[in-house]
Amino acid sequence: MNLINFPSISVIIPVYNVAAYIEEAVNSILNQTIQDFEIIIIDDCSTDGTIDILESIKDARIKIFKKDKNKGLIYSLNFGFKIAQGKYIARMDGDDISLPTRFEKQLDMLENNSDIKVCGCWLQRFGNSDKIIKHREHHDEIVAQLLLNCSMSIGATMFERATFAEIVFDQKKKHVEDYDFWARVAWLGNFYNIQEVLYYYRAHETQVTYLYTAIQRQADVGIKLFLFKKLQYNSIIYSDELITKMLLLDKQIALGEFKLFFKWIKVLNHLNSKSNIYSGVELKNVLEVLKRTVLFSIYFKKTSIGITKKWRIKALYYLSYNDLVFILSLKSREMFKKITC
């Protein structure tokens, strides 16, 4: 029993012009099998009737806050987190849907595993896409995957409020605020993703993901550098400029830079074997994916950054036996396809 009358869960929903979806989103919360929650909705000066729809939903647990100026998502998130009273915070976007057992299953995981501070799940995209987003399950996997991409979907998570009470979303990380948040809190407690779809993520052309893909890709690199630098490699030898260039593959690459990048990957594994910042197995897997992504882009994609056939041949001398086998096996498949077509 909640003796001081605070809810178990504070549901934070920032909204802006989601009139077409908000009723369905809120109803998906009201229909949860766990009913001990407050719903904190922060409106960023919507102009499409979102507020009218929200005010028509009669439930005392819904608290609507209307900003006097459009200040953006990050301001809304920080405000919502500050006023939340629940033991746990659950995030939700105003155009998505939570399945009825989402809160029950996430709350059960958090309440019965004291080391787990954040619980996410798989997501089912719908709208103009039907892909299932299958996030990794355990903490070591999730944290290592952050070196490649944002491996937790914050809109589908529930987490212990007290653990993250002093953490705020960075106003300078617009459009990648969630990725930056996870990168900074990953060592405060364990993450976990339930291996089941509990959240429907609506895909449409007005989302940040669609509108700001190029900006996000650039900003992601800064977060990855922050995470790689936890291994304390020599950032003068392996400069931010070099690593950024190799991660984005959007500028001319010298053979010396190519060689240095692959040496950097070896250095990371070596440093981690001493510091154990990341799981050794998971880091090796992630760095292998990173290597192969770079090799595939260089050897099998058309680029506009001046990589010639002669350049590619010379670059082979800097690769390991396994890297060469990877390239040759893909080349063989490519040739086989051409022959059989």
N, C-alpha and C positions, 0 to 999 in steps of 0.2 A: 504494500500500500504506500502511496506517495503522501507521507505525513505532512509535508509543508506545501502541499497543493501545487507543486511545480509539475509540468508534464514530463513524461519520460523522453519525448522526442520533440524537438523544434524543427519544423519543416520550413526551409528558407526557399522562397520562390521569387526571384527578381523578374519583373515583367516590363515589356515595352512593346506596345502594338501587337498583342497576340489575341485579339478579340476572336479570331476564327478558331482558336484552340484552347483558350484558357478554361472554359467550363469543363471540358473533357479532362483536362489536366487536374483541376482541383477535385473533381468527382472521383478520379482515380485514387486520390489521397483519402477522401471521405469514405471510400469503400474498402479501405484496408482492414485486414483481419485483426490488426492491433489498432485500438482507437484512442490510446492515451497520448495525444499530441496537441500542439498548437501549430497553426499555419501562419507564418509571417510572410506577407506578400508586400514587396517594395516596388511601387510603380514609378517608372522613370519618365513621367510626363507623357503618357500615352495619349494619342489623338484619335484613336479608332474605335472607341467604345469599350475598351478593355475594363475600365473602372465600372461602368454601368453593369456589365455582366457580373463582375465580382460582387458588387453590392446587392445583386439580386439573389445571390446564394446565401441563404440564411443558416448560419452555423456560428455559434458563439466562439468557437475555437479559431475562426478566421480573423486575423488582424491585418488590416490594410493600411499601409503607410504611403502617402502621396508626396513625392519630392516636389519642391517648388521650382526646381530647375533640373533640366536633363544633365545629369552628372555621370552617366555611364554605369556599366555593369559592376565594375570593381568597387565603386562607392556603395552601390546597393548591397553587394556581398558583405563588405566590412560593416555596414550598418546593421544588416540582418544578424550577423554573427555576434555583434556587440550586445544586442538586446535579447538574444535567445536565452531562454530560461531552462530548457530541457537538459537532462543529463547527456543526451546525444543530439547531434545535429544531423538532419537528413537534407540533402540538397535535391532540388527538383527544378527543371526548367518549365516555363509556362506553355511550351508547345509540345511537351512529351507526355508519356503515360507510364505510371507505375502499376505493375501488376498487383493484384490484391494481397498476395502473401509476401511482397517485398519487405515491408517493415518487420513483419513477424520473423522472417528468416535472418535478416541482418541483425535485428536486436538479439535474437537467440545466440548468434555467433559472438557478438560483443560481450554479452552478459556472462557467457560460459567459457570465455577464453580471455583471461585478464591481460595477456600479452598483446592481443590484437586490439588496435586502437582505431583502425579504419576498415570498414567492410564494404566492398563493391560487389559487382556481379557482371554477368554477360548482358549485352544489349542487343536488341533486335531493331535494326533500322527499318523504317517503313516510310511510305510516301513515294519518292522517286528512286528508292533503293530498298532491297530486301536482305541485305547482308547482315549476318550475325557477327557482332564484335565480341570475340572470345578472349578476354583478358586472362593473363596467367594467374594461377591460383595462389601460390605462396609468396611470402615476403621477399626472400632472396631473389626469386625469379622476377618479381614485379620491379624491384629496385634496380636490378641490372638492366632490365628492359627500358628503364628511363633513359639510358644512354643512347637509345635508338629512337624512342618516341614517348609520348605521354601514355603510360601503361595503366592508368586509372581514369575512369570517366567520372568526374566529380559530381555531375548531375545525378548519378546513380549510386552515390555513396552515402553511408551513414558513419559517423565517427564520434568518438568521445570528446565532448566539448572542453573539458578541463585540460586535456592534454595539449590542445592547440589554442588555448585562451589568449596567449600572448602573440600569436601569429596573425598578421594581416596580409591581405592580398596587395601586391605591389602595384601602385598606380602606373608605374613606368612599364609594366608588362602587359599592356593592353593587347587583347586577342590571344595571349598565351599565359594568362594569369593562373589558370589551373595547373598547367605543366610546371610553371615556376613554383607554385605552392607545394606540389608534391616533392619537387627536387629539394626544397628547403626543409621539409618536415619528415623526410624518409627515415631519419635516424632517431626520431622521437618515440616511435612505437611501431609495432608490426602492422603491415598491410595484409589484407586477405580479399580475394575475389571468389564469391560463390560461383560455382561452375554451372550456372543455370541462368536462362534469360528471365530477368525480373523487371526489366525496364524496356519500354518501347521508345526509341529515339527517332523523332520525326525528321526526315531528310527533305529539305526544300531549299529553293534558290535564294532565300533571304537570310539564311544562316551565316554566321561568322565564318564557318568552315568553307563555305562557297565563295563568300565575298572577299575574304582576306587571306586566301591560301598562300600567295607569294609573301605577304608580310609575315605570316605565321612561320613559314619555312625559314626565313631569315632570322626571326627572333628565336626560333627553336635552337639554333646553333649556339647562341649565348648561354642557354640553359645547359646544353650538352657540355660546353666547355667548363662551366661551373662544376658539373658532376665529374668530368674527367680529371679536373685539377685537384680533386680530393686525393688523388694518388700522388700528388706532389712531384710530377715530372718536371724536367727542366724546360720552362716555358720560353726561355730565350732560344734554345736550340730548336725546340718544337713550338714555334710561335703560333699565336692565335690566328694570324693571317694564313699560315700554312694549313692548319687543321680546318679552318673555315673553308678554304679553297677546296680541300679534298672532300669535305662533307657536302658542299653545294655543287661542286663540279661545274661551275659557271664561268670560270676564267682559265686562261692558258696555264697549263701545268708543265713545269720543267721536269726533265727526267730525274734531276737531283731531288726535287720535291717529292716525286713519286717514291723514290728510294727511301727518303727520310720518313715519309708517312708510314711505310711498312716497318721501318725500324721502330718508330714510335709505338706501334701496336705491340711489338715484342717487349718494349720497355714497360708498358702498362701492365702486362701480365707479370713481369718480374717484380715490379714495385708492389703489386697487389699481393703477391705471394708472401711478402714481408709484413704488410700492413693489415691485410684482410679487411679492407674497406668494403669490398664486394665479395660475394661468394666466388671462390676461385673457379669452380665449374661454370657458374652462370656467366662470369665475366669472359671466360674463354669462348663460350658459345656466342655471346653478344659481339665480341670482337671478330669472330669468324664471320658472322653475318655482315658486319660492317665491311670487312675486307672483300667479301664476295659481292656485296652491293656495288662497291667501287669498281671492282674488276669487271663486273657485268656491264656497268655503264660505259666503261672505257673500251671494252673489246666487242660489245654487242649492240651498242646503241649509237645512232648517228649523233655526233656532237658538233657544236659550232665553236669549239674552243681550240681548234688547231691541232688536234691529235691525228697524226697521219699513220699510214700503215708502217712506215719505217720507224716511227716513234714507238708504236706498239711492239714491234719486234725487239727493239733495244730494251724496252721495259721488262721483257720476259726474263732478262738476266738478273733482275733484282727480286724475283719471286722464289718462293720455296717450292719444293717438289709437289706438295699438296695443292698449292695454288696453280701450278702448271697443269696438273691433272684435272683440276676443276675447269680451267679454260679449254683444254683439249677435249674433254668429254662434251662440253657444250658445243664446241665447234663441230664435233663428230655428229651430234644430234642435228645441228643446223644443216650440215651437208646431206645427211640422210633424208631429212624432210624435203630438201630441194630435189633429190633424186627420185623420191617416191611421189612427188606432186605431179 
